[in-house]
Amino acid sequence: MKMIFVVSLVVVVTACKTKPFVKHSVEFEKLGDNCQSISNGFKMNSNLNGERYEFQRCLDADFKKEQLSAVRQGDTIVLKFERKSQQQALYSLVIDLDAYPRYNFLTIDDNTFPIKAVEP
């Protein structure tokens, strides 16, 4: 009987272990047909469900959400925008990221930003 309890406990603990993942969603709005008024800043909001990033980028004029991928490289999440067209437009982007384990850097295009949790 004790052996069944120990085996069951080991199975439950092993099954509950979270596997590494990266999930993302994107909302975007086209702001204009040229990129002259682009803002280089971005905002981050962190909560229990992950992080939200808001920024502007010059992307294909007919950008679709499938052209964005989020991949993990060590302790960095890399946001990659697939560019297919010469014609570019200015977009406002809101990207929600949820990842396990925690990441320490975010790379957008060729810019890498440190991500640090704020202690209360």
Backbone atoms as SQL, in Angstrom:
CREATE TABLE atoms (id INTEGER PRIMARY KEY, chain TEXT, resi INTEGER, resn TEXT, atom TEXT, x REAL, y REAL, z REAL);
INSERT INTO atoms VALUES
  (1, 'A', 1, 'MET', 'N', 0.821, -1.196, 0.000),
  (2, 'A', 1, 'MET', 'CA', 0.000, 0.000, 0.000),
  (3, 'A', 1, 'MET', 'C', 0.869, 1.266, 0.000),
  (4, 'A', 2, 'LYS', 'N', 1.943, 1.268, 0.821),
  (5, 'A', 2, 'LYS', 'CA', 2.836, 2.416, 0.869),
  (6, 'A', 2, 'LYS', 'C', 3.508, 2.635, -0.484),
  (7, 'A', 3, 'MET', 'N', 3.848, 1.551, -1.151),
  (8, 'A', 3, 'MET', 'CA', 4.516, 1.651, -2.444),
  (9, 'A', 3, 'MET', 'C', 3.588, 2.293, -3.484),
  (10, 'A', 4, 'ILE', 'N', 2.328, 1.959, -3.473),
  (11, 'A', 4, 'ILE', 'CA', 1.363, 2.553, -4.404),
  (12, 'A', 4, 'ILE', 'C', 1.254, 4.056, -4.142),
  (13, 'A', 5, 'PHE', 'N', 1.228, 4.449, -2.876),
  (14, 'A', 5, 'PHE', 'CA', 1.149, 5.866, -2.527),
  (15, 'A', 5, 'PHE', 'C', 2.383, 6.620, -3.024),
  (16, 'A', 6, 'VAL', 'N', 3.567, 6.067, -2.829),
  (17, 'A', 6, 'VAL', 'CA', 4.808, 6.714, -3.256),
  (18, 'A', 6, 'VAL', 'C', 4.848, 6.833, -4.781),
  (19, 'A', 7, 'VAL', 'N', 4.498, 5.798, -5.490),
  (20, 'A', 7, 'VAL', 'CA', 4.496, 5.820, -6.952),
  (21, 'A', 7, 'VAL', 'C', 3.472, 6.845, -7.450),
  (22, 'A', 8, 'SER', 'N', 2.316, 6.880, -6.857),
  (23, 'A', 8, 'SER', 'CA', 1.283, 7.853, -7.251),
  (24, 'A', 8, 'SER', 'C', 1.763, 9.275, -7.018),
  (25, 'A', 9, 'LEU', 'N', 2.412, 9.516, -5.897),
  (26, 'A', 9, 'LEU', 'CA', 2.930, 10.841, -5.588),
  (27, 'A', 9, 'LEU', 'C', 3.986, 11.266, -6.603),
  (28, 'A', 10, 'VAL', 'N', 4.884, 10.375, -6.959),
  (29, 'A', 10, 'VAL', 'CA', 5.918, 10.677, -7.945),
  (30, 'A', 10, 'VAL', 'C', 5.284, 10.986, -9.309),
  (31, 'A', 11, 'VAL', 'N', 4.284, 10.235, -9.718),
  (32, 'A', 11, 'VAL', 'CA', 3.608, 10.460, -11.004),
  (33, 'A', 11, 'VAL', 'C', 2.927, 11.823, -11.011),
  (34, 'A', 12, 'VAL', 'N', 2.246, 12.185, -9.934),
  (35, 'A', 12, 'VAL', 'CA', 1.544, 13.471, -9.857),
  (36, 'A', 12, 'VAL', 'C', 2.535, 14.630, -9.900),
  (37, 'A', 13, 'VAL', 'N', 3.607, 14.549, -9.128),
  (38, 'A', 13, 'VAL', 'CA', 4.599, 15.621, -9.095),
  (39, 'A', 13, 'VAL', 'C', 5.276, 15.769, -10.458),
  (40, 'A', 14, 'THR', 'N', 5.613, 14.683, -11.104),
  (41, 'A', 14, 'THR', 'CA', 6.256, 14.725, -12.418),
  (42, 'A', 14, 'THR', 'C', 5.311, 15.296, -13.478),
  (43, 'A', 15, 'ALA', 'N', 4.046, 14.931, -13.429),
  (44, 'A', 15, 'ALA', 'CA', 3.069, 15.407, -14.418),
  (45, 'A', 15, 'ALA', 'C', 2.786, 16.899, -14.276),
  (46, 'A', 16, 'CYS', 'N', 2.947, 17.463, -13.092),
  (47, 'A', 16, 'CYS', 'CA', 2.646, 18.868, -12.846),
  (48, 'A', 16, 'CYS', 'C', 3.786, 19.810, -13.222),
  (49, 'A', 17, 'LYS', 'N', 4.923, 19.295, -13.566),
  (50, 'A', 17, 'LYS', 'CA', 6.067, 20.144, -13.888),
  (51, 'A', 17, 'LYS', 'C', 5.789, 20.901, -15.186),
  (52, 'A', 18, 'THR', 'N', 5.952, 22.227, -15.145),
  (53, 'A', 18, 'THR', 'CA', 5.689, 23.071, -16.302),
  (54, 'A', 18, 'THR', 'C', 6.836, 22.982, -17.295),
  (55, 'A', 19, 'LYS', 'N', 6.498, 22.776, -18.544),
  (56, 'A', 19, 'LYS', 'CA', 7.503, 22.716, -19.603),
  (57, 'A', 19, 'LYS', 'C', 7.735, 24.121, -20.153),
  (58, 'A', 20, 'PRO', 'N', 8.932, 24.418, -20.650),
  (59, 'A', 20, 'PRO', 'CA', 9.221, 25.745, -21.211),
  (60, 'A', 20, 'PRO', 'C', 8.283, 26.073, -22.382),
  (61, 'A', 21, 'PHE', 'N', 7.870, 27.345, -22.468),
  (62, 'A', 21, 'PHE', 'CA', 7.009, 27.786, -23.562),
  (63, 'A', 21, 'PHE', 'C', 7.180, 29.280, -23.796),
  (64, 'A', 22, 'VAL', 'N', 6.773, 29.717, -24.978),
  (65, 'A', 22, 'VAL', 'CA', 6.667, 31.132, -25.330),
  (66, 'A', 22, 'VAL', 'C', 5.369, 31.284, -26.115),
  (67, 'A', 23, 'LYS', 'N', 4.479, 32.126, -25.617),
  (68, 'A', 23, 'LYS', 'CA', 3.225, 32.414, -26.308),
  (69, 'A', 23, 'LYS', 'C', 3.161, 33.914, -26.551),
  (70, 'A', 24, 'HIS', 'N', 2.613, 34.288, -27.692),
  (71, 'A', 24, 'HIS', 'CA', 2.476, 35.711, -27.978),
  (72, 'A', 24, 'HIS', 'C', 1.178, 35.982, -28.734),
  (73, 'A', 25, 'SER', 'N', 0.693, 37.200, -28.574),
  (74, 'A', 25, 'SER', 'CA', -0.432, 37.686, -29.373),
  (75, 'A', 25, 'SER', 'C', -0.117, 39.126, -29.744),
  (76, 'A', 26, 'VAL', 'N', -0.684, 39.574, -30.851),
  (77, 'A', 26, 'VAL', 'CA', -0.384, 40.919, -31.338),
  (78, 'A', 26, 'VAL', 'C', -1.658, 41.612, -31.792),
  (79, 'A', 27, 'GLU', 'N', -1.753, 42.876, -31.446),
  (80, 'A', 27, 'GLU', 'CA', -2.772, 43.777, -31.979),
  (81, 'A', 27, 'GLU', 'C', -2.014, 44.902, -32.664),
  (82, 'A', 28, 'PHE', 'N', -2.515, 45.360, -33.801),
  (83, 'A', 28, 'PHE', 'CA', -1.796, 46.413, -34.512),
  (84, 'A', 28, 'PHE', 'C', -2.765, 47.347, -35.217),
  (85, 'A', 29, 'GLU', 'N', -2.267, 48.564, -35.426),
  (86, 'A', 29, 'GLU', 'CA', -3.039, 49.585, -36.117),
  (87, 'A', 29, 'GLU', 'C', -2.093, 50.343, -37.042),
  (88, 'A', 30, 'LYS', 'N', -2.503, 50.484, -38.293),
  (89, 'A', 30, 'LYS', 'CA', -1.704, 51.230, -39.263),
  (90, 'A', 30, 'LYS', 'C', -1.888, 52.714, -38.991),
  (91, 'A', 31, 'LEU', 'N', -0.771, 53.433, -38.767),
  (92, 'A', 31, 'LEU', 'CA', -0.819, 54.855, -38.443),
  (93, 'A', 31, 'LEU', 'C', -0.582, 55.751, -39.657),
  (94, 'A', 32, 'GLY', 'N', 0.108, 55.236, -40.664),
  (95, 'A', 32, 'GLY', 'CA', 0.399, 56.059, -41.835),
  (96, 'A', 32, 'GLY', 'C', 1.167, 55.288, -42.885),
  (97, 'A', 33, 'ASP', 'N', 1.249, 55.883, -44.075),
  (98, 'A', 33, 'ASP', 'CA', 1.915, 55.225, -45.190),
  (99, 'A', 33, 'ASP', 'C', 3.407, 55.519, -45.270),
  (100, 'A', 34, 'ASN', 'N', 3.915, 56.344, -44.356),
  (101, 'A', 34, 'ASN', 'CA', 5.361, 56.555, -44.308),
  (102, 'A', 34, 'ASN', 'C', 5.815, 56.473, -42.854),
  (103, 'A', 35, 'CYS', 'N', 7.104, 56.365, -42.681),
  (104, 'A', 35, 'CYS', 'CA', 7.652, 56.133, -41.337),
  (105, 'A', 35, 'CYS', 'C', 8.378, 57.344, -40.773),
  (106, 'A', 36, 'GLN', 'N', 8.081, 58.520, -41.283),
  (107, 'A', 36, 'GLN', 'CA', 8.805, 59.718, -40.866),
  (108, 'A', 36, 'GLN', 'C', 8.500, 60.119, -39.430),
  (109, 'A', 37, 'SER', 'N', 7.316, 59.819, -38.924),
  (110, 'A', 37, 'SER', 'CA', 6.945, 60.256, -37.570),
  (111, 'A', 37, 'SER', 'C', 7.034, 59.131, -36.541),
  (112, 'A', 38, 'ILE', 'N', 7.899, 58.152, -36.774),
  (113, 'A', 38, 'ILE', 'CA', 8.012, 57.004, -35.870),
  (114, 'A', 38, 'ILE', 'C', 8.552, 57.430, -34.503),
  (115, 'A', 39, 'SER', 'N', 7.976, 56.866, -33.462),
  (116, 'A', 39, 'SER', 'CA', 8.452, 57.069, -32.093),
  (117, 'A', 39, 'SER', 'C', 9.335, 55.886, -31.723),
  (118, 'A', 40, 'ASN', 'N', 10.514, 56.150, -31.153),
  (119, 'A', 40, 'ASN', 'CA', 11.446, 55.075, -30.816),
  (120, 'A', 40, 'ASN', 'C', 11.225, 54.478, -29.428),
  (121, 'A', 41, 'GLY', 'N', 10.336, 55.056, -28.630),
  (122, 'A', 41, 'GLY', 'CA', 10.101, 54.546, -27.285),
  (123, 'A', 41, 'GLY', 'C', 9.167, 53.349, -27.275),
  (124, 'A', 42, 'PHE', 'N', 9.163, 52.639, -26.136),
  (125, 'A', 42, 'PHE', 'CA', 8.148, 51.608, -25.953),
  (126, 'A', 42, 'PHE', 'C', 7.770, 51.508, -24.491),
  (127, 'A', 43, 'LYS', 'N', 6.556, 51.002, -24.255),
  (128, 'A', 43, 'LYS', 'CA', 6.036, 50.838, -22.899),
  (129, 'A', 43, 'LYS', 'C', 5.914, 49.352, -22.587),
  (130, 'A', 44, 'MET', 'N', 6.123, 49.037, -21.317),
  (131, 'A', 44, 'MET', 'CA', 5.962, 47.667, -20.855),
  (132, 'A', 44, 'MET', 'C', 5.060, 47.659, -19.635),
  (133, 'A', 45, 'ASN', 'N', 4.134, 46.715, -19.604),
  (134, 'A', 45, 'ASN', 'CA', 3.265, 46.520, -18.455),
  (135, 'A', 45, 'ASN', 'C', 3.321, 45.037, -18.107),
  (136, 'A', 46, 'SER', 'N', 3.683, 44.725, -16.870),
  (137, 'A', 46, 'SER', 'CA', 3.831, 43.341, -16.450),
  (138, 'A', 46, 'SER', 'C', 2.735, 42.972, -15.468),
  (139, 'A', 47, 'ASN', 'N', 2.191, 41.750, -15.620),
  (140, 'A', 47, 'ASN', 'CA', 1.195, 41.243, -14.675),
  (141, 'A', 47, 'ASN', 'C', 1.338, 39.727, -14.565),
  (142, 'A', 48, 'LEU', 'N', 0.405, 39.070, -13.918),
  (143, 'A', 48, 'LEU', 'CA', 0.508, 37.625, -13.712),
  (144, 'A', 48, 'LEU', 'C', 0.430, 36.827, -15.009),
  (145, 'A', 49, 'ASN', 'N', -0.178, 37.397, -16.040),
  (146, 'A', 49, 'ASN', 'CA', -0.338, 36.684, -17.309),
  (147, 'A', 49, 'ASN', 'C', 0.812, 36.920, -18.279),
  (148, 'A', 50, 'GLY', 'N', 1.834, 37.650, -17.872),
  (149, 'A', 50, 'GLY', 'CA', 2.958, 37.920, -18.756),
  (150, 'A', 50, 'GLY', 'C', 3.219, 39.408, -18.862),
  (151, 'A', 51, 'GLU', 'N', 3.775, 39.804, -19.998),
  (152, 'A', 51, 'GLU', 'CA', 4.115, 41.206, -20.221),
  (153, 'A', 51, 'GLU', 'C', 3.427, 41.715, -21.473),
  (154, 'A', 52, 'ARG', 'N', 3.106, 43.013, -21.454),
  (155, 'A', 52, 'ARG', 'CA', 2.538, 43.694, -22.619),
  (156, 'A', 52, 'ARG', 'C', 3.510, 44.787, -23.030),
  (157, 'A', 53, 'TYR', 'N', 3.842, 44.804, -24.313),
  (158, 'A', 53, 'TYR', 'CA', 4.741, 45.801, -24.873),
  (159, 'A', 53, 'TYR', 'C', 3.990, 46.610, -25.925),
  (160, 'A', 54, 'GLU', 'N', 4.161, 47.931, -25.873),
  (161, 'A', 54, 'GLU', 'CA', 3.536, 48.818, -26.845),
  (162, 'A', 54, 'GLU', 'C', 4.628, 49.668, -27.487),
  (163, 'A', 55, 'PHE', 'N', 4.683, 49.652, -28.811),
  (164, 'A', 55, 'PHE', 'CA', 5.692, 50.419, -29.528),
  (165, 'A', 55, 'PHE', 'C', 5.272, 50.577, -30.986),
  (166, 'A', 56, 'GLN', 'N', 6.047, 51.364, -31.725),
  (167, 'A', 56, 'GLN', 'CA', 5.790, 51.585, -33.149),
  (168, 'A', 56, 'GLN', 'C', 6.920, 50.964, -33.972),
  (169, 'A', 57, 'ARG', 'N', 6.557, 50.458, -35.153),
  (170, 'A', 57, 'ARG', 'CA', 7.542, 49.898, -36.067),
  (171, 'A', 57, 'ARG', 'C', 7.124, 50.180, -37.503),
  (172, 'A', 58, 'CYS', 'N', 8.127, 50.267, -38.347),
  (173, 'A', 58, 'CYS', 'CA', 7.933, 50.381, -39.778),
  (174, 'A', 58, 'CYS', 'C', 7.891, 48.950, -40.324),
  (175, 'A', 59, 'LEU', 'N', 6.753, 48.547, -40.867),
  (176, 'A', 59, 'LEU', 'CA', 6.571, 47.176, -41.339),
  (177, 'A', 59, 'LEU', 'C', 5.994, 47.199, -42.747),
  (178, 'A', 60, 'ASP', 'N', 5.834, 46.027, -43.332),
  (179, 'A', 60, 'ASP', 'CA', 5.207, 45.939, -44.648),
  (180, 'A', 60, 'ASP', 'C', 3.866, 46.657, -44.626),
  (181, 'A', 61, 'ALA', 'N', 3.549, 47.348, -45.723),
  (182, 'A', 61, 'ALA', 'CA', 2.292, 48.095, -45.795),
  (183, 'A', 61, 'ALA', 'C', 1.084, 47.187, -45.617),
  (184, 'A', 62, 'ASP', 'N', 1.211, 45.924, -45.995),
  (185, 'A', 62, 'ASP', 'CA', 0.111, 44.957, -45.828),
  (186, 'A', 62, 'ASP', 'C', 0.433, 43.943, -44.720),
  (187, 'A', 63, 'PHE', 'N', 1.034, 44.403, -43.627),
  (188, 'A', 63, 'PHE', 'CA', 1.455, 43.544, -42.509),
  (189, 'A', 63, 'PHE', 'C', 0.291, 42.703, -41.983),
  (190, 'A', 64, 'LYS', 'N', 0.600, 41.439, -41.692),
  (191, 'A', 64, 'LYS', 'CA', -0.369, 40.509, -41.091),
  (192, 'A', 64, 'LYS', 'C', 0.266, 39.924, -39.832),
  (193, 'A', 65, 'LYS', 'N', -0.570, 39.543, -38.871),
  (194, 'A', 65, 'LYS', 'CA', -0.050, 39.049, -37.592),
  (195, 'A', 65, 'LYS', 'C', 0.809, 37.798, -37.735),
  (196, 'A', 66, 'GLU', 'N', 0.618, 37.045, -38.807),
  (197, 'A', 66, 'GLU', 'CA', 1.416, 35.844, -39.031),
  (198, 'A', 66, 'GLU', 'C', 2.873, 36.171, -39.358),
  (199, 'A', 67, 'GLN', 'N', 3.166, 37.434, -39.652),
  (200, 'A', 67, 'GLN', 'CA', 4.535, 37.849, -39.979),
  (201, 'A', 67, 'GLN', 'C', 5.375, 38.116, -38.726),
  (202, 'A', 68, 'LEU', 'N', 4.785, 37.946, -37.555),
  (203, 'A', 68, 'LEU', 'CA', 5.518, 38.120, -36.297),
  (204, 'A', 68, 'LEU', 'C', 5.707, 36.760, -35.644),
  (205, 'A', 69, 'SER', 'N', 6.945, 36.492, -35.216),
  (206, 'A', 69, 'SER', 'CA', 7.203, 35.275, -34.441),
  (207, 'A', 69, 'SER', 'C', 7.961, 35.661, -33.176),
  (208, 'A', 70, 'ALA', 'N', 7.758, 34.884, -32.135),
  (209, 'A', 70, 'ALA', 'CA', 8.469, 35.074, -30.872),
  (210, 'A', 70, 'ALA', 'C', 9.170, 33.760, -30.558),
  (211, 'A', 71, 'VAL', 'N', 10.499, 33.816, -30.458),
  (212, 'A', 71, 'VAL', 'CA', 11.286, 32.619, -30.178),
  (213, 'A', 71, 'VAL', 'C', 12.226, 32.875, -29.008),
  (214, 'A', 72, 'ARG', 'N', 12.494, 31.824, -28.276),
  (215, 'A', 72, 'ARG', 'CA', 13.422, 31.910, -27.144),
  (216, 'A', 72, 'ARG', 'C', 14.817, 31.514, -27.600),
  (217, 'A', 73, 'GLN', 'N', 15.787, 32.327, -27.202),
  (218, 'A', 73, 'GLN', 'CA', 17.204, 32.006, -27.405),
  (219, 'A', 73, 'GLN', 'C', 17.881, 32.218, -26.065),
  (220, 'A', 74, 'GLY', 'N', 18.040, 31.149, -25.294),
  (221, 'A', 74, 'GLY', 'CA', 18.606, 31.248, -23.951),
  (222, 'A', 74, 'GLY', 'C', 17.665, 32.006, -23.040),
  (223, 'A', 75, 'ASP', 'N', 18.141, 33.098, -22.433),
  (224, 'A', 75, 'ASP', 'CA', 17.277, 33.886, -21.548),
  (225, 'A', 75, 'ASP', 'C', 16.740, 35.127, -22.264),
  (226, 'A', 76, 'THR', 'N', 16.664, 35.047, -23.604),
  (227, 'A', 76, 'THR', 'CA', 16.192, 36.157, -24.429),
  (228, 'A', 76, 'THR', 'C', 14.991, 35.718, -25.264),
  (229, 'A', 77, 'ILE', 'N', 13.974, 36.577, -25.346),
  (230, 'A', 77, 'ILE', 'CA', 12.875, 36.379, -26.285),
  (231, 'A', 77, 'ILE', 'C', 13.158, 37.289, -27.473),
  (232, 'A', 78, 'VAL', 'N', 13.151, 36.719, -28.663),
  (233, 'A', 78, 'VAL', 'CA', 13.430, 37.479, -29.885),
  (234, 'A', 78, 'VAL', 'C', 12.136, 37.620, -30.672),
  (235, 'A', 79, 'LEU', 'N', 11.727, 38.878, -30.913),
  (236, 'A', 79, 'LEU', 'CA', 10.580, 39.155, -31.768),
  (237, 'A', 79, 'LEU', 'C', 11.102, 39.377, -33.179),
  (238, 'A', 80, 'LYS', 'N', 10.644, 38.542, -34.112),
  (239, 'A', 80, 'LYS', 'CA', 11.103, 38.627, -35.497),
  (240, 'A', 80, 'LYS', 'C', 9.928, 39.030, -36.380),
  (241, 'A', 81, 'PHE', 'N', 10.133, 40.085, -37.160),
  (242, 'A', 81, 'PHE', 'CA', 9.141, 40.552, -38.119),
  (243, 'A', 81, 'PHE', 'C', 9.587, 40.122, -39.506),
  (244, 'A', 82, 'GLU', 'N', 8.785, 39.295, -40.156),
  (245, 'A', 82, 'GLU', 'CA', 9.090, 38.868, -41.515),
  (246, 'A', 82, 'GLU', 'C', 8.700, 39.997, -42.465),
  (247, 'A', 83, 'ARG', 'N', 9.656, 40.452, -43.234),
  (248, 'A', 83, 'ARG', 'CA', 9.404, 41.543, -44.182),
  (249, 'A', 83, 'ARG', 'C', 9.454, 40.984, -45.595),
  (250, 'A', 84, 'LYS', 'N', 8.361, 41.215, -46.328),
  (251, 'A', 84, 'LYS', 'CA', 8.228, 40.658, -47.674),
  (252, 'A', 84, 'LYS', 'C', 8.172, 41.729, -48.753),
  (253, 'A', 85, 'SER', 'N', 7.963, 42.972, -48.360),
  (254, 'A', 85, 'SER', 'CA', 7.675, 44.020, -49.334),
  (255, 'A', 85, 'SER', 'C', 8.620, 45.204, -49.173),
  (256, 'A', 86, 'GLN', 'N', 8.863, 45.908, -50.259),
  (257, 'A', 86, 'GLN', 'CA', 9.644, 47.141, -50.213),
  (258, 'A', 86, 'GLN', 'C', 8.796, 48.286, -49.657),
  (259, 'A', 87, 'GLN', 'N', 7.486, 48.217, -49.882),
  (260, 'A', 87, 'GLN', 'CA', 6.591, 49.279, -49.431),
  (261, 'A', 87, 'GLN', 'C', 6.339, 49.130, -47.930),
  (262, 'A', 88, 'GLN', 'N', 6.723, 50.152, -47.159),
  (263, 'A', 88, 'GLN', 'CA', 6.634, 50.115, -45.709),
  (264, 'A', 88, 'GLN', 'C', 5.595, 51.124, -45.205),
  (265, 'A', 89, 'ALA', 'N', 5.046, 50.854, -44.015),
  (266, 'A', 89, 'ALA', 'CA', 4.078, 51.748, -43.383),
  (267, 'A', 89, 'ALA', 'C', 4.336, 51.742, -41.878),
  (268, 'A', 90, 'LEU', 'N', 3.858, 52.763, -41.212),
  (269, 'A', 90, 'LEU', 'CA', 4.040, 52.899, -39.767),
  (270, 'A', 90, 'LEU', 'C', 2.884, 52.232, -39.038),
  (271, 'A', 91, 'TYR', 'N', 3.215, 51.377, -38.067),
  (272, 'A', 91, 'TYR', 'CA', 2.215, 50.653, -37.286),
  (273, 'A', 91, 'TYR', 'C', 2.438, 50.878, -35.795),
  (274, 'A', 92, 'SER', 'N', 1.335, 50.923, -35.074),
  (275, 'A', 92, 'SER', 'CA', 1.360, 50.874, -33.614),
  (276, 'A', 92, 'SER', 'C', 1.078, 49.426, -33.232),
  (277, 'A', 93, 'LEU', 'N', 1.940, 48.850, -32.390),
  (278, 'A', 93, 'LEU', 'CA', 1.837, 47.438, -32.023),
  (279, 'A', 93, 'LEU', 'C', 1.627, 47.279, -30.527),
  (280, 'A', 94, 'VAL', 'N', 0.785, 46.320, -30.164),
  (281, 'A', 94, 'VAL', 'CA', 0.620, 45.886, -28.783),
  (282, 'A', 94, 'VAL', 'C', 0.865, 44.381, -28.790),
  (283, 'A', 95, 'ILE', 'N', 1.947, 43.964, -28.123),
  (284, 'A', 95, 'ILE', 'CA', 2.329, 42.547, -28.114),
  (285, 'A', 95, 'ILE', 'C', 2.277, 42.028, -26.687),
  (286, 'A', 96, 'ASP', 'N', 1.520, 40.956, -26.491),
  (287, 'A', 96, 'ASP', 'CA', 1.450, 40.280, -25.196),
  (288, 'A', 96, 'ASP', 'C', 2.327, 39.041, -25.261),
  (289, 'A', 97, 'LEU', 'N', 3.246, 38.928, -24.296),
  (290, 'A', 97, 'LEU', 'CA', 4.149, 37.775, -24.202),
  (291, 'A', 97, 'LEU', 'C', 3.919, 37.036, -22.902),
  (292, 'A', 98, 'ASP', 'N', 3.870, 35.733, -22.990),
  (293, 'A', 98, 'ASP', 'CA', 3.814, 34.873, -21.817),
  (294, 'A', 98, 'ASP', 'C', 4.851, 33.786, -22.039),
  (295, 'A', 99, 'ALA', 'N', 5.778, 33.640, -21.098),
  (296, 'A', 99, 'ALA', 'CA', 6.868, 32.689, -21.282),
  (297, 'A', 99, 'ALA', 'C', 7.260, 32.050, -19.962),
  (298, 'A', 100, 'TYR', 'N', 7.702, 30.813, -20.047),
  (299, 'A', 100, 'TYR', 'CA', 8.272, 30.109, -18.904),
  (300, 'A', 100, 'TYR', 'C', 9.481, 29.339, -19.414),
  (301, 'A', 101, 'PRO', 'N', 10.606, 29.361, -18.762),
  (302, 'A', 101, 'PRO', 'CA', 10.910, 30.148, -17.570),
  (303, 'A', 101, 'PRO', 'C', 11.061, 31.629, -17.921),
  (304, 'A', 102, 'ARG', 'N', 11.223, 32.409, -16.884),
  (305, 'A', 102, 'ARG', 'CA', 11.348, 33.856, -17.016),
  (306, 'A', 102, 'ARG', 'C', 12.492, 34.219, -17.954),
  (307, 'A', 103, 'TYR', 'N', 12.317, 35.275, -18.716),
  (308, 'A', 103, 'TYR', 'CA', 13.372, 35.744, -19.613),
  (309, 'A', 103, 'TYR', 'C', 13.921, 37.065, -19.080),
  (310, 'A', 104, 'ASN', 'N', 15.175, 37.367, -19.421),
  (311, 'A', 104, 'ASN', 'CA', 15.849, 38.562, -18.905),
  (312, 'A', 104, 'ASN', 'C', 16.095, 39.631, -19.963),
  (313, 'A', 105, 'PHE', 'N', 15.915, 39.265, -21.248),
  (314, 'A', 105, 'PHE', 'CA', 16.154, 40.208, -22.324),
  (315, 'A', 105, 'PHE', 'C', 15.079, 40.041, -23.392),
  (316, 'A', 106, 'LEU', 'N', 14.765, 41.147, -24.060),
  (317, 'A', 106, 'LEU', 'CA', 13.839, 41.138, -25.189),
  (318, 'A', 106, 'LEU', 'C', 14.553, 41.788, -26.364),
  (319, 'A', 107, 'THR', 'N', 14.598, 41.082, -27.498),
  (320, 'A', 107, 'THR', 'CA', 15.195, 41.628, -28.707),
  (321, 'A', 107, 'THR', 'C', 14.089, 41.901, -29.720),
  (322, 'A', 108, 'ILE', 'N', 14.039, 43.163, -30.173),
  (323, 'A', 108, 'ILE', 'CA', 13.096, 43.578, -31.207),
  (324, 'A', 108, 'ILE', 'C', 13.942, 44.091, -32.356),
  (325, 'A', 109, 'ASP', 'N', 13.841, 43.441, -33.507),
  (326, 'A', 109, 'ASP', 'CA', 14.723, 43.732, -34.639),
  (327, 'A', 109, 'ASP', 'C', 16.166, 43.553, -34.152),
  (328, 'A', 110, 'ASP', 'N', 16.990, 44.578, -34.200),
  (329, 'A', 110, 'ASP', 'CA', 18.378, 44.448, -33.757),
  (330, 'A', 110, 'ASP', 'C', 18.643, 45.101, -32.408),
  (331, 'A', 111, 'ASN', 'N', 17.577, 45.476, -31.700),
  (332, 'A', 111, 'ASN', 'CA', 17.719, 46.157, -30.405),
  (333, 'A', 111, 'ASN', 'C', 17.365, 45.205, -29.267),
  (334, 'A', 112, 'THR', 'N', 18.292, 45.064, -28.316),
  (335, 'A', 112, 'THR', 'CA', 18.066, 44.190, -27.167),
  (336, 'A', 112, 'THR', 'C', 17.878, 45.043, -25.914),
  (337, 'A', 113, 'PHE', 'N', 16.824, 44.733, -25.163),
  (338, 'A', 113, 'PHE', 'CA', 16.480, 45.475, -23.953),
  (339, 'A', 113, 'PHE', 'C', 16.517, 44.529, -22.745),
  (340, 'A', 114, 'PRO', 'N', 17.115, 44.963, -21.638),
  (341, 'A', 114, 'PRO', 'CA', 17.066, 44.143, -20.422),
  (342, 'A', 114, 'PRO', 'C', 15.674, 44.225, -19.808),
  (343, 'A', 115, 'ILE', 'N', 15.175, 43.099, -19.345),
  (344, 'A', 115, 'ILE', 'CA', 13.866, 43.021, -18.697),
  (345, 'A', 115, 'ILE', 'C', 14.114, 42.609, -17.254),
  (346, 'A', 116, 'LYS', 'N', 13.756, 43.483, -16.329),
  (347, 'A', 116, 'LYS', 'CA', 14.018, 43.210, -14.926),
  (348, 'A', 116, 'LYS', 'C', 12.740, 43.338, -14.134),
  (349, 'A', 117, 'ALA', 'N', 12.476, 42.349, -13.303),
  (350, 'A', 117, 'ALA', 'CA', 11.317, 42.407, -12.427),
  (351, 'A', 117, 'ALA', 'C', 11.558, 43.435, -11.339),
  (352, 'A', 118, 'VAL', 'N', 10.546, 44.214, -11.044),
  (353, 'A', 118, 'VAL', 'CA', 10.649, 45.240, -10.017),
  (354, 'A', 118, 'VAL', 'C', 10.183, 44.631, -8.691),
  (355, 'A', 119, 'GLU', 'N', 11.019, 44.731, -7.695),
  (356, 'A', 119, 'GLU', 'CA', 10.683, 44.230, -6.370),
  (357, 'A', 119, 'GLU', 'C', 9.874, 45.277, -5.620),
  (358, 'A', 120, 'PRO', 'N', 8.778, 44.869, -4.962),
  (359, 'A', 120, 'PRO', 'CA', 7.967, 45.859, -4.217),
  (360, 'A', 120, 'PRO', 'C', 8.671, 46.372, -2.979);
